[in-house]
Amino acid sequence: MAAKLRDFLCALDALTERAPLDELLRWQRDLEVGFEELADWIRFSPTGYQRNLVREGPLYRMLVLCWATGQFSPIHDHAGSTCAVRVIRGTATETVYQQAENEVLQHTSHWIAGDVFGGSDGDIHAVGNFATDDTPLVTLHVYSPSLTRMSLYSLVDGQLVTQPTAIAATTATQVVTPTTSVARRHSVVATV
């Protein structure tokens, strides 16, 4: 059964514990939402991908991420959080990294509008917009609980190396206060 954005937000508001990955993925797959419904939260930045807050509750955070061509996330994990992503427009390129004995295994997937993917906790990946035709990428992310910190990684001599400082995931979030009644009112946390 397809769900509207408002129904999805009500389900997230009703969470009493961290949502399991399979449940978040199912909710994202069942969601009927497009570019038009999310237009109030679609904001791009020329300096990097833009994280725009739709709504958050005690056990979740929903963001619209906007990626111009050539913008990508660092290699990171979702420490303590589950994340389900729905591609709204464009093609998301995701590379998943796994440390093997003497090498880092990499698997790259290309997700198109309507596709849903996700991960949790120690899953390590990077996401970006590598379109060759300047098509912007818009993705809808739901984290449960809210992603407040994540570790960043580099590839060094065939090894995944944790960067010395984890970053607060909220420091790169632009809080958008749309005119629609779906969102709660927020103040600006920070911009990219």
N, C-alpha and C positions, 0 to 999 in steps of 0.2 A: 504494500500500500504506500503510495506516495505521500509525502508530508510537505507542508508549507514551512517556511522559515519560522514563523511564529510558533508552530507546533514543535519544531525542533528545539527552539529556545525554551519552551515550557518543559520539555523532557529534560533538558540540561538543568533548568532551575530546580527540578524535582530530585536531582541526584542526591543520594545520602552517603555515597562513597565514590571513590575513583571509578570512572567508567572503564570497563574492560575494552581492549582494542577492538575485538570483534564486534562489540556493540556500537562503538563510535563509527566504525567502518560501515556497518549496516545502516545506521541513521544517515550517514552521508550519502550512501547509495540510494536510499529511499527519498532523499530530499529533492523536491522540485524547486530549484532556484536557478536563476540565470543572471546575466549581466545587469539587466534592468532592475531586478529586485535588490541588487547590491550596489547600485550606482552611487548612493549616498556615501559609501565607504571606499570608493575607488579613487585613490589618490596616488600619483606616481612621484618619485623623487629622481632628479637627474644624477644624484650622487650614490645611489644604492637602492636595493629593493626596499619597498615601503611597507611597514606593518601597521594596519589600520584597525583599531579596536571596534568591533561591533557590539559586543556585550561580554560581561564577565559575571560570574557568581562565585560562591565559595568553593565550588569543585570544578570549575571550567573557565576557559577563556576562548572566545571566538574572535578570529581576526580575518580580515581580507588582506592578503599580501599582493602587492602590485610590483611587477618586475618588467622593466624595459629590457629590450634586447641587450644581452651581454651582462646582465646583472645576475648574481648568484650568491647563495649563502656560503659561509665558510663550512668546512667539514665540522660537524657537530653531533652531539647526542641529545637525548631528551631526558636527562637525568631526573628520575622521579615523576615522569609525566608520560601520558599516552597521547598520541597525536594522530588524527585522521584528516586527510587533505582531499579536497575535491577541486578538480581543475574546472574553472568557470569559462575561461577563454585562453586560447593559445595552447602551447605545448610545454609541459614541465619536463625537464630532464633531471632525473634523480640518479645519483650514483651512490650505491650502498657499499660500505667498506667493512671488511672483516679481516682481522689479523690472523694469519696462519703462521706456521712455525717460522719460516724464513722470508715470508712475503706478505703483502697485503692483497687480498682478493678483492676485486672490484666488479660490480655488476651494475650496468647502466640501463635504465628504463626510460622510455619516452611516454608520457601520459598526456592524452588529449582531452579536450572539453568533455565533461561528463565522467571521466575516469576518477577513481578514488584509490588512494594508497595511504599507508601509514606505518607507524612504528612506535616503539616505547622504550623507556629507560635507556639501556645501553646500546640500542641500535644506533649505528653511526652512519651518517649520510650527508650529502650536500645536494641542494636543489638549485636549479637556475633556469634562465631563459636563454637558450642558445639558438633562437630562430634566426634564419638567414634573411628573412624578409621584413624585419622590423615589426613583427606582430607582437604586441604586448602580451604578457602572461598575467592572468588574474587567478588566484587560488583562494579557497576558503579553508581555513585551518581551525580545528577545534582541539584544544588541549585539555586533558583532565588528569589531575588537577592542573591549574594554571602553570605554565612553564615559567618558572621564576629564575632558574639558573640553568646553564648548560655548559658543558666542557667543549672546548675547541681543539681541533687536531690538525697536525701537518703530516705529510708523507716525507719521511727522512730515511734514506738508505734502506728502503723496503720495509719500513716499520711505521706504524701509526704512533705519533708522538703527541702526547697531551701538551697543549700550550700551558705556560706557567700560570695563567690567570683565566679562570672561568668568567663568563660575562653574565650579567643580569639580563635576562631576556626582555625585561620591561624597558630597558634603556633605549631600545630602537623602535618603540611603538608610538605612533601618532594616534592620538585619540580623536576620533572624528565624531562630532555631535550632529547627526543628521536631523532632518525635519520629520522623518517618519516616526511613528509611535512605537516601533519595534525596539529601539535602543533606549537604554537608560542614559541619563546625562552624566558626563565625565569631564574632568579637567585634563588639560594636556600634560602628559607625563614627560615626553621628550620627542624629538624628531630625529630622523636619520640625516 
